[in-house]
Amino acid sequence: TVGRAAAECSPQSSCLAIAFGLSELLGHADLHLPAAAHNMRLRLRKDRGLCDRLREVTGRLDGMMDEVVVMPREVYRQLRHQLRDAPSVEVQFLSKVQTRQVPVPLSAERCDELSGWMTMHEARIRRMIDLYRPLGYPAIALLVRPGEAKYVELADCLIGPGGGFMLSVDYGASFEALGHSLSVDPLSDGIFIPPVPQELLTDLPDCYGAWTTCAGRVDWTTFVDFTNVAEAGKRLGWRTLAYGPQSILEHIGRRNVTANGATYDVPGYAV
C-alpha cells in the first residue's frame, strides 16, 4: 500500500503524521506527484528526494501531534450538532480544532454514484489528458457535483411531459475551463467561501484559510459546470440552446449559433 511504502521512507514517524504528510505533499507542485496509487507507491520506493521531503514534513507534523486527539468525522458532526445550542462554546471549539482533508480510495458506493458522470464525460476527460500530459502535468483535477444532474432531473419533473424552457443563472463555466482552473492550481479544490459579514466572524479562527475550518458558520460555494448541466438535460431529452458565463449579456464580442434551423446571436463566449 501507499502507507507501507511511506512508512519505509519515514520509519520513525507516526501513522497519523504519515497520513497527513502524504496529503500535504500532494500540494507540493514541484514534486509532480501522481494521484494514482500504484504510481505513488513506485515514487515512494524509488525517489530518494521524495522520501527526504516526506521525512521533513512528517518530522514537523509529529512535533504538532503531542496531546492531539483524533476525532472521526461522524463524531465531529454529532458534537457540532450538540454545540448549536451553545454558540460561545462552539466558537471556542472551532478555535481549538484542526480540520484536514485526506485523500482516500473511492468506496464501491461512491464509484457507482460517479459512474454516470464518468461515462458522460469520458471523451472530454481523454481530451484533457491528451492536452496536459505533454505539458508535464502528473494529473488533472476535476470537481464532480452530483447535485447538478439532480437539479436538472427536478426541473424535468416539474415541467412535465408538456415541455417548456429552463433558464438558469449562476456562477459557472464550461467543463474544460473548470478543469483547467483546478489542474493548474494543486492547492485549489474548487470550493470557496463567499464574503461573510465581519460581525459573524468574531472570535472565529481564519475561516478563509481552509473551507472546512468554520463548517456550519460560513457558506460554501462552487462554480456550476454548465457542460455537465447540458449533458444531464440531453440524457432526459432536453435540447440545449446556449450556455455561457454569467456576464454573457455584457460582452461586446458576438457569436452566431444555429440550432434546429434557427440562428441565435449570442454575445461573448458561449456554447
BAZASE-234848 format. One line per 10 residues: their letters; for each residue x, y, z of N, C-alpha, C. Coordinates in steps of 0.02 Angstrom, whole numbers, padded with zeros to 5 digits, m for minus. Layout:
a> X,Y,Z,X,Y,Z,X,Y,Z ~ ... .
REM end
This chain:
tvgraaaecs> 00042,m00060,00000,00000,00000,00000,00044,00062,00000 ~ 00013,00119,m00015,00049,00182,m00013,00073,00196,00058 ~ 00032,00180,00108,00050,00191,00178,00112,00153,00198 ~ 00116,00090,00177,00175,00050,00194,00238,00076,00160 ~ 00231,00096,00096,00289,00124,00061,00312,00189,00095 ~ 00264,00229,00118,00282,00291,00153,00314,00277,00219 ~ 00290,00226,00255,00319,00207,00319,00391,00184,00311 ~ 00407,00151,00256,00476,00131,00243,00520,00192,00230 ~ 00491,00244,00201,00529,00306,00190,00543,00342,00256 ~ 00493,00341,00300,00498,00379,00362,00480,00334,00421 .
pqssclaiaf> 00523,00285,00437,00506,00234,00487,00496,00261,00558 ~ 00524,00320,00573,00518,00347,00641,00454,00387,00651 ~ 00416,00398,00598,00357,00441,00602,00295,00401,00622 ~ 00248,00435,00654,00185,00404,00673,00141,00394,00611 ~ 00093,00349,00616,00047,00337,00560,00007,00399,00544 ~ m00012,00436,00596,m00051,00497,00586,m00011,00549,00548 ~ 00053,00558,00566,00095,00606,00532,00107,00586,00459 ~ 00112,00521,00446,00122,00497,00378,00059,00510,00336 ~ 00001,00497,00364,m00061,00509,00327,m00069,00582,00310 ~ m00058,00626,00360,m00063,00697,00347,m00007,00722,00302 .
glsellghad> 00052,00692,00309,00110,00712,00269,00099,00698,00195 ~ 00073,00638,00180,00059,00621,00110,00007,00669,00080 ~ m00043,00686,00119,m00094,00733,00096,m00063,00801,00080 ~ m00018,00823,00124,00014,00888,00114,00060,00888,00053 ~ 00095,00832,00041,00141,00829,m00015,00106,00834,m00082 ~ 00043,00814,m00085,00006,00819,m00148,m00001,00891,m00170 ~ 00007,00939,m00123,00004,01009,m00140,00071,01039,m00158 ~ 00125,01000,m00155,00192,01023,m00173,00201,01016,m00248 ~ 00187,01068,m00285,00186,01064,m00358,00253,01043,m00388 ~ 00308,01061,m00355,00373,01045,m00383,00388,00970,m00384 .
lhlpaaahnm> 00351,00931,m00344,00363,00859,m00341,00328,00822,m00398 ~ 00278,00853,m00429,00240,00822,m00483,00215,00752,m00462 ~ 00183,00750,m00405,00161,00685,m00379,00099,00661,m00417 ~ 00098,00597,m00435,00038,00569,m00467,m00015,00553,m00416 ~ m00078,00558,m00436,m00133,00541,m00391,m00147,00466,m00389 ~ m00127,00431,m00443,m00140,00358,m00446,m00098,00322,m00394 ~ m00129,00275,m00357,m00096,00242,m00301,m00034,00203,m00324 ~ m00039,00165,m00380,00018,00124,m00399,00078,00167,m00419 ~ 00066,00225,m00449,00121,00270,m00466,00151,00302,m00404 ~ 00109,00317,m00355,00134,00346,m00293,00178,00297,m00256 .
rlrlrkdrgl> 00157,00234,m00254,00199,00183,m00221,00268,00179,m00253 ~ 00269,00179,m00319,00332,00174,m00355,00377,00234,m00340 ~ 00349,00294,m00338,00388,00353,m00323,00417,00350,m00253 ~ 00376,00327,m00205,00400,00324,m00136,00457,00274,m00128 ~ 00457,00221,m00168,00509,00170,m00162,00571,00186,m00202 ~ 00565,00229,m00254,00621,00240,m00299,00649,00312,m00295 ~ 00610,00358,m00270,00630,00429,m00272,00656,00450,m00203 ~ 00722,00456,m00197,00752,00475,m00133,00733,00546,m00112 ~ 00728,00591,m00162,00709,00659,m00147,00639,00664,m00117 ~ 00593,00622,m00141,00525,00621,m00114,00526,00595,m00042 .
cdrlrevtgr> 00566,00544,m00029,00572,00518,00039,00600,00570,00087 ~ 00650,00607,00063,00679,00659,00105,00626,00713,00121 ~ 00586,00732,00072,00534,00782,00083,00481,00756,00132 ~ 00463,00692,00124,00414,00663,00169,00439,00662,00241 ~ 00502,00644,00251,00530,00643,00318,00531,00714,00348 ~ 00545,00763,00307,00545,00832,00330,00475,00853,00353 ~ 00424,00836,00314,00356,00855,00330,00330,00817,00390 ~ 00342,00751,00392,00317,00711,00448,00353,00729,00513 ~ 00416,00749,00508,00451,00770,00569,00419,00831,00599 ~ 00399,00878,00556,00364,00938,00581,00296,00920,00609 .
ldgmmdevvv> 00260,00876,00574,00193,00857,00596,00195,00818,00662 ~ 00244,00775,00670,00249,00737,00733,00257,00783,00792 ~ 00293,00839,00781,00302,00887,00836,00238,00923,00853 ~ 00189,00922,00808,00125,00955,00820,00072,00907,00847 ~ 00088,00842,00851,00038,00792,00868,00036,00775,00943 ~ 00078,00807,00983,00076,00793,01055,00009,00815,01083 ~ m00021,00771,01122,m00085,00784,01156,m00142,00799,01106 ~ m00136,00772,01046,m00189,00780,00996,m00235,00719,00998 ~ m00300,00732,00996,m00350,00679,00994,m00381,00678,00924 ~ m00379,00621,00892,m00408,00614,00825,m00482,00601,00832 .
mprevyrqlr> m00522,00642,00797,m00594,00636,00802,m00622,00615,00734 ~ m00654,00558,00729,m00684,00537,00665,m00738,00586,00643 ~ m00750,00588,00579,m00796,00637,00550,m00866,00632,00580 ~ m00891,00571,00590,m00959,00564,00617,m00963,00590,00689 ~ m00910,00579,00728,m00909,00605,00797,m00908,00681,00795 ~ m00868,00708,00750,m00864,00781,00742,m00932,00810,00725 ~ m00968,00778,00679,m01034,00802,00659,m01083,00800,00719 ~ m01081,00746,00756,m01126,00740,00813,m01111,00794,00866 ~ m01047,00805,00878,m01029,00855,00928,m01049,00925,00905 ~ m01038,00941,00841,m01057,01007,00816,m01133,01016,00820 .
hqlrdapsve> m01169,00964,00808,m01242,00968,00812,m01264,00985,00883 ~ m01231,00955,00932,m01247,00968,01002,m01226,01038,01024 ~ m01173,01065,00992,m01148,01131,01012,m01188,01188,00982 ~ m01237,01174,00940,m01277,01227,00910,m01314,01268,00963 ~ m01329,01235,01020,m01365,01270,01073,m01318,01310,01119 ~ m01253,01306,01106,m01205,01344,01147,m01155,01378,01100 ~ m01175,01433,01068,m01133,01466,01017,m01064,01486,01042 ~ m01060,01512,01104,m00995,01534,01129,m00947,01475,01137 ~ m00974,01419,01160,m00933,01359,01167,m00913,01332,01099 ~ m00958,01338,01051,m00943,01315,00983,m00886,01355,00953 .
vqflskvqtr> m00886,01420,00964,m00832,01463,00939,m00765,01442,00969 ~ m00765,01429,01034,m00704,01406,01067,m00681,01339,01040 ~ m00729,01295,01027,m00714,01229,00999,m00681,01236,00930 ~ m00709,01279,00887,m00682,01288,00820,m00612,01318,00821 ~ m00598,01360,00871,m00531,01390,00875,m00478,01340,00897 ~ m00499,01284,00926,m00451,01234,00950,m00443,01175,00902 ~ m00493,01164,00860,m00493,01104,00817,m00456,01117,00752 ~ m00418,01067,00729,m00388,01069,00663,m00427,01022,00618 ~ m00446,01047,00559,m00480,01004,00510,m00433,00994,00451 ~ m00428,00933,00428,m00383,00917,00373,m00420,00874,00321 .
qvpvplsaer> m00404,00885,00259,m00431,00845,00204,m00379,00792,00186 ~ m00401,00730,00188,m00356,00674,00175,m00383,00634,00115 ~ m00346,00627,00061,m00370,00587,00004,m00373,00513,00022 ~ m00427,00481,00003,m00438,00410,00018,m00464,00376,m00044 ~ m00458,00310,m00049,m00486,00274,m00107,m00562,00280,m00108 ~ m00590,00278,m00168,m00662,00282,m00175,m00695,00217,m00153 ~ m00750,00223,m00118,m00788,00164,m00099,m00827,00138,m00159 ~ m00851,00077,m00154,m00891,00049,m00209,m00955,00090,m00221 ~ m00985,00114,m00166,m01046,00154,m00172,m01031,00220,m00208 ~ m00975,00251,m00190,m00957,00314,m00222,m00941,00304,m00296 .
cdelsgwmtm> m00908,00248,m00312,m00893,00233,m00382,m00957,00226,m00422 ~ m01007,00192,m00393,m01071,00185,m00428,m01104,00252,m00439 ~ m01098,00297,m00390,m01128,00363,m00396,m01095,00404,m00451 ~ m01029,00393,m00461,m00991,00433,m00509,m00990,00401,m00579 ~ m01012,00339,m00585,m01005,00303,m00649,m01041,00339,m00706 ~ m01101,00366,m00692,m01137,00402,m00744,m01099,00464,m00768 ~ m01070,00500,m00720,m01031,00559,m00737,m00970,00540,m00779 ~ m00936,00486,m00759,m00877,00463,m00796,m00894,00445,m00868 ~ m00949,00409,m00876,m00969,00388,m00944,m00988,00449,m00986 ~ m01024,00495,m00956,m01049,00554,m00992,m00991,00598,m01017 .
hearirrmid> m00937,00601,m00979,m00882,00647,m00995,m00817,00611,m01015 ~ m00823,00548,m01033,m00762,00509,m01048,m00721,00542,m01104 ~ m00754,00562,m01158,m00717,00592,m01214,m00684,00658,m01193 ~ m00718,00697,m01152,m00689,00761,m01130,m00629,00749,m01085 ~ m00635,00700,m01041,m00579,00684,m00996,m00518,00662,m01036 ~ m00530,00620,m01087,m00474,00596,m01128,m00441,00654,m01165 ~ m00482,00702,m01189,m00453,00760,m01223,m00410,00801,m01175 ~ m00434,00809,m01113,m00394,00847,m01065,m00329,00811,m01049 ~ m00332,00745,m01043,m00271,00706,m01029,m00221,00715,m01087 ~ m00246,00711,m01148,m00202,00719,m01207,m00172,00789,m01209 .
lyrplgypai> m00207,00838,m01182,m00181,00907,m01182,m00129,00917,m01128 ~ m00142,00893,m01067,m00100,00910,m01010,m00041,00862,m01001 ~ m00047,00800,m01025,00009,00753,m01017,00073,00778,m01051 ~ 00070,00801,m01114,00132,00826,m01145,00160,00887,m01110 ~ 00119,00923,m01072,00143,00982,m01037,00176,00965,m00970 ~ 00178,00900,m00953,00212,00879,m00892,00168,00876,m00830 ~ 00102,00881,m00837,00059,00877,m00779,00053,00805,m00757 ~ 00063,00790,m00692,00057,00721,m00668,m00015,00697,m00664 ~ m00063,00744,m00662,m00133,00726,m00657,m00175,00787,m00676 ~ m00238,00775,m00691,m00286,00829,m00700,m00335,00826,m00641 .
allvrpgeak> m00363,00883,m00623,m00408,00887,m00566,m00477,00909,m00590 ~ m00528,00873,m00568,m00597,00888,m00586,m00641,00882,m00524 ~ m00688,00927,m00518,m00735,00926,m00462,m00803,00901,m00486 ~ m00827,00847,m00457,m00891,00818,m00477,m00945,00844,m00430 ~ m00998,00869,m00460,m01055,00896,m00421,m01117,00855,m00438 ~ m01132,00802,m00402,m01191,00761,m00417,m01256,00800,m00416 ~ m01258,00855,m00378,m01319,00894,m00373,m01339,00927,m00438 ~ m01292,00937,m00485,m01309,00969,m00549,m01358,00927,m00589 ~ m01343,00862,m00594,m01388,00817,m00630,m01455,00811,m00594 ~ m01453,00809,m00528,m01516,00804,m00490,m01558,00867,m00498 .
yveladclig> m01525,00925,m00505,m01561,00987,m00516,m01599,00984,m00583 ~ m01567,00959,m00635,m01599,00953,m00700,m01656,00902,m00696 ~ m01646,00847,m00660,m01699,00797,m00652,m01759,00827,m00618 ~ m01748,00870,m00568,m01803,00903,m00533,m01840,00951,m00580 ~ m01802,00989,m00619,m01834,01035,m00667,m01875,00996,m00718 ~ m01848,00940,m00741,m01885,00898,m00789,m01950,00872,m00758 ~ m01947,00854,m00695,m02006,00829,m00660,m02059,00884,m00653 ~ m02036,00944,m00636,m02084,00999,m00626,m02117,01022,m00691 ~ m02078,01024,m00744,m02106,01046,m00808,m02153,00994,m00838 ~ m02135,00930,m00829,m02179,00877,m00850,m02175,00862,m00925 .
pgggfmlsvd> m02217,00816,m00948,m02213,00794,m01018,m02236,00846,m01068 ~ m02270,00899,m01045,m02293,00951,m01091,m02237,00992,m01121 ~ m02178,00990,m01089,m02120,01027,m01115,m02119,01099,m01093 ~ m02063,01132,m01106,m02055,01201,m01086,m01983,01222,m01092 ~ m01964,01276,m01057,m01896,01302,m01059,m01869,01308,m00988 ~ m01804,01299,m00982,m01770,01310,m00918,m01715,01361,m00928 ~ m01717,01415,m00889,m01664,01466,m00890,m01633,01467,m00821 ~ m01569,01453,m00817,m01534,01450,m00753,m01476,01501,m00754 ~ m01471,01541,m00702,m01419,01592,m00696,m01379,01577,m00633 ~ m01314,01568,m00641,m01272,01552,m00583,m01199,01564,m00602 .
ygasfealgh> m01155,01565,m00552,m01084,01568,m00566,m01063,01501,m00596 ~ m01024,01502,m00649,m01004,01439,m00679,m00963,01449,m00742 ~ m00946,01393,m00773,m00906,01393,m00834,m00915,01325,m00867 ~ m00877,01314,m00920,m00881,01251,m00956,m00838,01198,m00921 ~ m00846,01136,m00941,m00808,01079,m00913,m00733,01092,m00919 ~ m00712,01112,m00979,m00640,01120,m00991,m00611,01178,m00951 ~ m00648,01234,m00947,m00623,01292,m00910,m00616,01276,m00836 ~ m00664,01242,m00807,m00660,01224,m00737,m00605,01173,m00724 ~ m00596,01125,m00769,m00542,01077,m00762,m00474,01110,m00765 ~ m00467,01160,m00809,m00403,01196,m00814,m00388,01233,m00749 .
slsvdplsdg> m00438,01268,m00722,m00427,01309,m00662,m00405,01266,m00603 ~ m00430,01204,m00599,m00411,01160,m00544,m00344,01126,m00557 ~ m00331,01107,m00619,m00271,01069,m00635,m00208,01111,m00629 ~ m00212,01176,m00643,m00153,01219,m00639,m00138,01242,m00568 ~ m00185,01231,m00522,m00176,01253,m00453,m00188,01194,m00406 ~ m00135,01158,m00386,m00145,01098,m00345,m00173,01113,m00275 ~ m00172,01175,m00254,m00197,01193,m00188,m00271,01210,m00188 ~ m00301,01213,m00247,m00372,01230,m00253,m00413,01168,m00266 ~ m00469,01160,m00230,m00513,01104,m00243,m00580,01126,m00271 ~ m00586,01190,m00288,m00646,01215,m00320,m00702,01234,m00273 .
ifippvpqel> m00690,01233,m00208,m00741,01253,m00159,m00717,01317,m00125 ~ m00761,01365,m00119,m00742,01431,m00095,m00791,01455,m00041 ~ m00767,01505,m00003,m00809,01538,00047,m00825,01608,00021 ~ m00887,01624,00007,m00904,01692,m00015,m00895,01742,00041 ~ m00896,01806,00026,m00887,01857,00079,m00938,01849,00136 ~ m00912,01855,00197,m00953,01847,00257,m00950,01912,00298 ~ m01006,01938,00322,m01004,01998,00365,m00956,01988,00424 ~ m00915,02038,00437,m00863,02032,00487,m00891,02015,00556 ~ m00951,02040,00573,m00979,02027,00639,m00994,01953,00650 ~ m01003,01916,00595,m01017,01844,00602,m00953,01804,00612 .
ltdlpdcyga> m00895,01835,00603,m00831,01801,00610,m00796,01817,00676 ~ m00829,01853,00719,m00799,01874,00782,m00777,01813,00823 ~ m00713,01814,00844,m00682,01762,00886,m00672,01696,00849 ~ m00692,01691,00787,m00681,01629,00749,m00609,01628,00722 ~ m00582,01568,00708,m00516,01565,00676,m00519,01591,00604 ~ m00465,01585,00568,m00463,01608,00498,m00505,01562,00455 ~ m00567,01581,00445,m00613,01538,00408,m00595,01533,00334 ~ m00561,01584,00308,m00544,01584,00237,m00481,01543,00221 ~ m00444,01524,00273,m00384,01484,00261,m00399,01417,00232 ~ m00452,01385,00255,m00475,01320,00229,m00550,01316,00240 .
wttcagrvdw> m00586,01295,00189,m00659,01299,00193,m00689,01252,00245 ~ m00650,01202,00268,m00676,01156,00319,m00670,01185,00390 ~ m00631,01238,00399,m00616,01263,00467,m00679,01285,00504 ~ m00722,01322,00473,m00781,01350,00506,m00845,01319,00479 ~ m00843,01255,00465,m00902,01221,00438,m00963,01234,00481 ~ m01018,01253,00449,m01079,01268,00485,m01087,01341,00504 ~ m01032,01379,00502,m01035,01450,00519,m01028,01496,00458 ~ m01008,01468,00401,m01000,01507,00340,m01031,01468,00282 ~ m01045,01505,00228,m01071,01473,00168,m01014,01443,00127 ~ m01030,01391,00090,m00984,01362,00042,m01014,01370,m00027 .
ttfvdftnva> m00972,01382,m00076,m00997,01389,m00144,m00947,01359,m00193 ~ m00970,01347,m00252,m00927,01321,m00305,m00955,01345,m00371 ~ m00920,01332,m00426,m00943,01354,m00491,m00981,01297,m00526 ~ m01038,01314,m00556,m01077,01265,m00591,m01042,01245,m00656 ~ m01043,01180,m00670,m01017,01155,m00734,m01075,01155,m00784 ~ m01079,01208,m00826,m01134,01213,m00873,m01135,01155,m00923 ~ m01076,01130,m00940,m01073,01074,m00987,m01106,01013,m00956 ~ m01094,01001,m00892,m01124,00944,m00858,m01200,00951,m00853 ~ m01223,01013,m00840,m01295,01025,m00837,m01327,01012,m00904 ~ m01294,01035,m00958,m01321,01025,m01025,m01323,00951,m01043 .
eagkrlgwrt> m01270,00914,m01025,m01268,00842,m01040,m01321,00804,m01000 ~ m01331,00824,m00937,m01383,00792,m00897,m01452,00803,m00928 ~ m01463,00863,m00956,m01526,00877,m00989,m01534,00836,m01053 ~ m01479,00829,m01089,m01482,00790,m01151,m01504,00718,m01138 ~ m01481,00690,m01082,m01500,00622,m01065,m01575,00615,m01052 ~ m01606,00671,m01034,m01678,00670,m01020,m01719,00694,m01079 ~ m01686,00704,m01136,m01721,00726,m01195,m01725,00801,m01205 ~ m01689,00839,m01164,m01689,00912,m01170,m01643,00933,m01228 ~ m01656,00991,m01256,m01616,01018,m01310,m01583,01083,m01285 ~ m01517,01084,m01286,m01480,01143,m01262,m01478,01196,m01316 .
laygpqsile> m01499,01257,m01299,m01495,01313,m01346,m01428,01348,m01340 ~ m01408,01368,m01278,m01345,01402,m01268,m01329,01405,m01194 ~ m01265,01409,m01177,m01244,01422,m01109,m01177,01458,m01110 ~ m01163,01496,m01058,m01101,01534,m01056,m01093,01567,m00988 ~ m01043,01611,m00980,m01030,01643,m00915,m01086,01691,m00895 ~ m01089,01707,m00831,m01142,01749,m00805,m01142,01818,m00837 ~ m01085,01842,m00859,m01079,01908,m00889,m01093,01906,m00964 ~ m01124,01853,m00988,m01131,01842,m01060,m01165,01900,m01096 ~ m01215,01931,m01064,m01252,01985,m01096,m01214,02051,m01096 ~ m01159,02054,m01059,m01120,02116,m01055,m01061,02117,m01103 .
higrrnvtan> m01047,02060,m01134,m00989,02056,m01178,m01004,02090,m01245 ~ m00952,02119,m01273,m00960,02153,m01337,m00956,02105,m01395 ~ m00908,02057,m01391,m00900,02009,m01445,m00962,01967,m01455 ~ m00973,01944,m01517,m01033,01906,m01531,m01015,01842,m01570 ~ m01060,01793,m01563,m01051,01730,m01599,m01119,01705,m01620 ~ m01126,01689,m01683,m01190,01664,m01708,m01194,01588,m01698 ~ m01249,01566,m01671,m01260,01495,m01658,m01324,01474,m01694 ~ m01320,01421,m01732,m01378,01395,m01767,m01399,01330,m01735 ~ m01462,01325,m01714,m01488,01264,m01684,m01558,01252,m01711 ~ m01567,01193,m01740,m01632,01173,m01767,m01659,01222,m01818 .
gatydvpgya> m01614,01247,m01860,m01634,01291,m01914,m01642,01363,m01894 ~ m01636,01379,m01830,m01643,01448,m01807,m01574,01476,m01788 ~ m01562,01539,m01803,m01498,01571,m01788,m01505,01615,m01726 ~ m01457,01607,m01680,m01456,01645,m01618,m01393,01688,m01617 ~ m01402,01752,m01601,m01345,01798,m01595,m01326,01802,m01522 ~ m01275,01762,m01502,m01257,01755,m01432,m01197,01800,m01416 ~ m01202,01847,m01369,m01145,01890,m01353,m01090,01851,m01317 ~ m01027,01866,m01334,m00970,01840,m01297,m00960,01765,m01304 ~ m00918,01739,m01259,m00901,01668,m01259,m00961,01627,m01236 ~ m00980,01579,m01274,m01037,01537,m01256,m01035,01474,m01298 .
v> m01077,01426,m01282,m01085,01365,m01319,m01158,01359,m01340 .
REM end
